[in-house]
Amino acid sequence: MHKLGRGHRDKVQQFMAITGTSEKVALQSLKASDWHLEGAFDFFYSQPQIRAVTDSRHLEELYNRYKDPYVDMIMVDGVSLLCNDLQVDPQDIVMLVVSWHMKAATMCEFSRQEFISGLQSVGIDSIEKFREKLPSLRTELKDENKFCEIYNFAFGWAKEKGQKSLALDTAIGMWQLLFAEKHWPLVDHWCQFLQVRHNKAISRDTWSQLLEFVKTIDPQLSNYDAEGAWPYLIDEFVEYLFEHGIIQRKN
């Protein structure tokens, strides 16, 4: 910038201060508009590929705020700080939606790639934008297809690394969180049944089939077919409901 005259230097500084962009992008925008500030702003905001430079710089800063001091990852403490900045409880289901957008491999962890690509995909490059985006992220759970995707994503995300199945306590916690959104009236009975009769880890097949059961079988089980191809655990659950008089057996 030392080669520029004072007037041009001032415009570069002003442009950088307002847009939060780099000197290189400021120069590119100002030169494209023949050094007219208004024209430079129009050029900058009409070029998404140029704005992406800004986004990535802001995202790097955001990532570095939460990154673990010893590994190039955001770990539990960083996620906790992020939730604090967002003013949301770490147990809030919206954090599951956020993790789904980031394609996060593991609960309470984000790699650099997951964090930056995930936020770019939803147009977030600051904590303020992140906060503003939370209500619309939350409403995605009301979309049937997205709910199914988020539900199926949650199994791999919540299980321990290297395990094929999901620990029962974790599965129960996730089901209570997810089915609070679906308002499935049998969720508490399902969780009690598992603790009393099953007390083992949950397979991916049981996890995915339960959602199918919730979507297709009404809570009074009037359309339940004992000859249907449900996993044995779901058939046992139906028997448990009848045995305990929670649901009346149809004649």
Disulfide bonds with the S-S distance in Angstrom:
none
